[in-house]
Amino acid sequence: MDAPPLLPGPIDTVYQPIVDLRNRSIVGYEALTRPASGGSPEDLFAEAERRGVTAEFDWLCRVSAVRGAAEAGLPSELALFVNSEPAALDAPPPDFARGALVDAADQSIVVEITERDLMADPAGILRAVAHARDLGWRIAVDDVGADSSSLALLALLRPDVVKLEMRLVQQPSTPETIALLAAVAAETARTGSVVVAEGIENAAHEARALELGASWGQGWYFGAPGPLPRFDAVPRRPHPGLAGPAVTVRAPVAVTPFGLTHGRGPAVRTTPAALADLEADLLRRALECGPTSLVLVTVPEPETMIGTRRQLLDQLSERSALTVLFTAGDARSLAGHHRVVVIGQSEPLAREHSIVVVDPEFAAALTAVPCTADGEPCVEYRLTRDRDQVLDAATLLLHRVPPR
C-alpha cells in the first residue's frame, strides 16, 4: 500500500492464522505490517516517530490490514487482529482512513493494545479503548506476562482477548509465572475473555499452551505470516468466532469515589484517628498484593501524611504497578516514587479521603468525608469490596492521571 505524503512506506500487510487449540480450526488472523521494499517493521515505526506521524502511520497500517481482508473476502465470523498504539487509537482517524472504516463495519475487528508501558498514560489507554468500542471493535491486551502492568490493568480494560507472552509457552514455569497465570485465570473467568497463547512453534508448545488454559493459539506451528487465501475460492469450516458482543466500557456517573457509594447504604461515623487506622490496614493489604496492584489515594492534607501511612505509601510506590496520590495541597510534601496529581481546592474530591486498591485477586475501596458531631470533628466512611464499585472508583480516578 502506498503511503500518503510524510508517512513512511510503501507497506505490505501479511496475515498469520490464529487457531482453536481444540481442533485447530482457524478462528482469525493477525495482520502484521512489513516494509514493501524490505527491512524491518521496527525501522518503519522508528521513522514515523522521528517524523512526528506515529498516529497517522498507525492508522495507515490498520487501513492496509482492513483493505487486504476485504479484498480476500474474510468472513465476518473470523476475527481480524490489528495492532495499535493506544496514543494512535486516541487520535481521530485521518481522511485517508475513513473509507476503510466503512469496509471494517462488516469485519470482526480485534484491536491489540501493544504498548508495553501501559502505566505511562492510563487515562489515554482508557480513552483509546472507549474509542475502539465506539467503532464496534473488540480489544485484546498483548504480551500479558511480559510485565505486571498489563495484568494490573486487565480488570479496568476488560479485554475480549488476553494474549499470553510467548515465553510462558516456550520456557519452564517459575513461581512468578505460576502466580501470574493464576491471576489471568481468575480475571478471564470473571469476564469470559478468550486466552490466546503466542509463540507456538512445535507440538510441545501446543501441549503447554493447553496446560496454561489457552483456548486459542498462534505461531509458526500453525502457519507463517503470509497473504490471506481467497475465502470465496476455498472450502472452509465455519467457526463461531468470538461469542457475544464486545464488552462495554465503564462510565461512572459520580465525580468522586465517595459519591459513587451514595445510595449504597448509610455511611459509618467515626473519628479521624480511627479512619487513619482503617487506611493503614487497607494499605498493608495492598502491599501484600505486590506488582500486579493499582493503588489510588486522595490526600486532603498532605502535610499530615507522616508516620505509618507515609511509610506504607512509599513502600507501595516501589512494589505496585502504579501508585497515584491526588491532592489539592502542597504536592512537594508528597514527593517520592509515586505519581502525584494536583486537583483544584474547590473540587469535591479535594476534601475526600479515599483509598482504592485493584488487584486480580483483591479489590477494595475506603472512602470518607469530614463531618462534625457535637462540635467535634468526625468522618463518615464506607468500605466496600464489591468489585464493580471498586473498579468504577478506580476508573473515575485514573481518568484524571496525566501522561507521565
Order of alpha helices (4+ residues) and beta strands (2+ residues): beta-beta-alpha-alpha-beta-alpha-alpha-beta-alpha-beta-alpha-beta-alpha-alpha-beta-alpha-beta-alpha-beta-alpha-beta-alpha-beta-beta-beta-beta-beta-alpha
